[in-house]
Amino acid sequence: MLEGVMVYGHGGARYTMRPGDALQLDGEGDHGHRQLVELPIRFLSVTA
């Protein structure tokens, strides 16, 4: 997470993401932002 605050969901879990936070997860399941808390939002997504 580079800037802003958002709630990111993966399956039934929710993670509040702030600048400096990172997640590593299996992209096969349902995942994505659930709530944009503090704008602007900037984050880096790496797919491998």
C-alpha positions, 0 to 999 in steps of 0.5 A, a space after each residue: 500500500 502506497 497511499 490512502 487507506 482501504 479494506 481489502 477482502 480475500 474470501 471471508 477475511 478483511 484487512 485494513 491496508 495502510 501505507 507500508 502494508 503488504 499482502 501475499 495471497 492466492 489469487 484464485 479466490 474472491 479478492 479485491 477492495 471492499 471499502 475505500 476509507 481514505 482517498 486518494 488510494 495508490 497501491 502496487 499489485 504484482 502478479 507472478 
